[in-house]
């Protein structure tokens, strides 16, 4: 048996174990009469956070395009454009979070053994104001859109050094939906940070791309359920619509 086959088999077993655990937890919750999950999200209390829809991931010439190509060619970007358009129509606050650095990366420590920033420096990626840090054009807000574009960040989480938490609190936001790049890095950091800050977090699986496979897929369908509710774009939009919809 190949290593990939062994990994897939182990992954399936792990997911089945987590699903069984989730079922037991749900049954116990019902027995304890816990409040039900929300069947409607007030759009004025909800934000859609778009993480790193930028050139390195979204442009075929980008340094990281190859690793997310499968998700993008599967329609991830087109689905996100439709998602954002509908969210704006409903009054959900769309927030753009990007990564960006000065030209010489002076804000970073190149001797840090962690690879996140070292890889970026080696690729000379995400230099603010350059094409390598540019946002994905179809998602750039128009003159009548009320989106918020945060200053570029240097941390993995959308909450890291951006003032996002304080901004959301000032607007009375209680629910956040997370989409973007990538499932196993910045999306995950944003989801866990949001959960720890007390937000109700919704991970939009159809508008996320994974950096490492099969790890990303395993995380999305197992680990993410500890910190968020994983939804399709359609289910999220339904929750934020006037009629609402029972959550899954």
N, C-alpha and C positions, 0 to 999 in steps of 0.2 A: 504494500500500500504506500502511495506517495505521501510526502509530508503535507501537501495541500489537502489531500483526502483526509488525512488524520486530523488536520486543523478543522476542516469542515465538519467532520463527525463530532469532534470535541465541542465545536461551537453549537451544533444542534442540541447536543446533550445539555450544554450549559443553559441555552435558551429555554429548553423544556423544563429544566429544574426551576428557573426563575419564574416561568409561567405558572408552574404548580404552586410555587411560593406565593405569587401574587393572588392566585385564586384563594388560597388559605387566608391570606390577609384580608381580602375582600369579604370573605364569609365571616371572619371574626369581626370586621368593622360593622357589618349588618347586625350581628348579634349584640354589639354594644350600642347600636342605634346612633352611629355617627351621622352627622349631617350629610346629605347627598352632595355630589359635586355640582358645580354650576351648570345650568342648562342655557344660560344666556349671559353674555358679557356686554356690559355697558360700553359702547365705543368711546365715550368720553373718559373712561377709566382704563383704556386699553391702548398699548403701544406696540407697534410692529418694529422690531429692531433688525436692521439689515447689516450683517457683519461682513465687511471686506469684499464687497462686490467691486473688485478692482482689477486692473490690467493683468497682474501676474496670474490670476485665476481665470478671468473671463475672456482674455484675448488669446487666440491660438499661438501667438508669438511669445506669450508670457512664460516665465520660468517655471511656474507651477501648473500650467495648463494641462500638461500630459497626465498628471496624477489624478486630475478631476475630470478628465475628458469624457469618460464613460457617463458620468452623471450629467454633464452639460449636453452631450449628444443625445442623452435620453430626454431632454426637454426641460431641464432644471431652470435655465435662465428664462425661457419663454413662460413657464408656469409662474415664475416670480414676478415678471412684468404684469401679468394678469392679476396676480394676488395683490400687488401694490395698488394697481388701478382701482380694484374693488375696495380695498381697505380705505383708500382716500375717500371714495364715494360714501362709505359708511360713517366716516368721521373718526376712524382709528388713526392715531398719531403715528406717522411713519418717521422713523429715526435712522439716519445713515451713520454708521460707525466704520471708520477706516483706520488703517495702519499707516504711519508715516514718520520719517526721520529727516534730520538735517543731512546735508550733503556728505559730511565726514563721519556721521554716526556718533557724534560726540556725546550723546545722551546715553550711550550703551557702554557696557564693559566687555570688550572683546575677549578678555581672559576668563569670563564665566564659562565653566565647563558645560553648562546646558546648551543644547544645540539651537534653540529657537532663534536667538538673535545672531549667533555665529553664522548660521546658514544664510540668514538675510544679508548680513554684511558681505559674505563671500559672493552672493549673487548680485550685490549692489542693488537690492530691491527696495521698493517702497520709499524712495527719496521724494519728499514732499515737493510738489510743484513740477515733477517730471512725468513723462508718459508712463513710467513704470509704477506710478502711484495713482494714475487716473482712475476715476470711477467708471463703472459700466454705463455708457451713454443712455441706453433706453430707460434706466432707472433715475437719471438725474431729474430732480423736480422742475416743473415748469413755473412760470411767473405767478400762477394762481394756486399752486400747491402750497400746503402749510407744513411741509416736511421740516424736520430739524436735521441739520448737518453738523455733527460734532467735530471739534478740532481733532486732527489725527492723534492716535494714541500710540504708546510704545509698550503696552502690556497686553497680555493675551485676552483678558476679559474686556468686554465693552464697558464695564464699570470701572476699569482700572485707570485712574488718573484723568478721567474725562468729566467728572462732575455729573455723570448720568443719573446716579441715584438721587442726588439733590434736585435735579431738574424734574425727574419723574414725580418725586414727592410734592414739589411745588405745584404740579398740575393735577394732583390727586389720582395719579395712575396706580392701579392695583394689579393689573394683568399685563404681562409682557409675552409676546410671541417672538420667537427667535428663528431667523433664517440666515443662510449664508455659508461661509467658508471658515473652518471645516468642522465636520461632525466631531472629530477626535481631537481638535485643538481649540480654536477660539470660540466656536459655537458652544462646545462643552464647558469651557471656562465661564462663558456668559450665563449659561443655563444654571450652573451650580452657584455662581455668585448671586444671581437673581433669586434663586430659591433661599439661600442663606439670608438675604435681605428681606425676605418675607413676601415677595411677589408670587402671584400665581403664574407659573411659567408654562408656556405651550411651545413645544418644539415642532416646527413645521417640516416634516420629513421630506416632502416633495420639493422643498426649496433649500435643501441642504446637500452639500457634497462632502465626500469622505476623502481624507488624505491617504490613509492606509487601509487596505482591505485584506482579510475580511474583518479586521478589528472595528472599523467604522460601523459596519452593518450590525455587528454584535452589540456595540455600545448603544446604538440607536434603539434597538428593539429589546434591550435588557437593562443596561445601566441607566439610560435616560429616564426610565419610568420611576426611578427613585427620586428624581428632582423635577420632573415635569410631566405633563400629559402630551404624548406624542400623537399628533393629528395630521391628517391630510389638509391641504389648503382649503378644500371645499368645506370640510368640517369646521375649520376655524372661522371661515367667513359666515357659515351658518350660525355659529355661536354668537357672532357679533351682529347678526341681522336682527331686525325688530322682532321677528317671530321666535328667534332662538331655536335651539335644538338640543335634544338630550346628548350629553357627551358620551364618548366611547372609551 
